[in-house]
């Protein structure tokens, strides 16, 4: 998935429904770009306490976003 494709699909990041202590995983290959993009989406959706780190879940590499 390219950053351009992600820009047209911002529903990929469910920030408004994520409560403190919860998170979600986005599998991807370019973890640096996904991390930057996901955190920028959080700011656009007025989530100021968002955090992200690279993780492996169920054998897939990606980024774990959480509040």
N, C-alpha and C positions, 0 to 999 in steps of 0.2 A: 504494500500500500504506500503510495507516495504522499508527501505532505499536501500536494495539490488536491488529491482525492480526499484526504482528511478534512480539508477546509470545507468541502461540500457536504461532509457528513459529521457535523458536530454532535449529533445524538450519540456518537460513540462514547462520549464522556458524560455519565449521568451525575454530574456534580450536585445539582440541586437536591437529589434524593439521597445523597450519601450523608449520613449523620456522623458526628464525632465518634471515632473508634471503629468506623467501618471503612471499607475500601473496595477496589475493583482492580482486576488484572487485564491488561491489554497485551496480547502476544504480538511480537514484532521482531524484526531483525535489526533495524536501526534504532537501538534503544536510546541513544543520545537525542536524536530528533524527536522521537515519541515523547520522551520525558519533557523536553522543552515545550512541545506543542500542547501536551496535556496540562501542564502548569499554566500556560498562557490561556487555555480554555477555562481553567478554574478562575483566573482573574477576570476574564470577560463575563463569567457567570457570577461574579462577586463572591467567590469563595476564597478568602484570604489566608486560611490556615491549611491549605493543601500541601501535601508532601508526596514525593515519588522516589522510588529506588528500583534499580534493575533487579529482577528476580527470575527464578526458574520455577514454574508451576506445572505439574503434570507432564514434565519433560519438555516444556516449551519455554523459550526465553522470551522475556518481555519486560514490561514495566508495571509495578504495583503502585497504584495511586491510592492515597488514603488521607483522611482528616484526623 
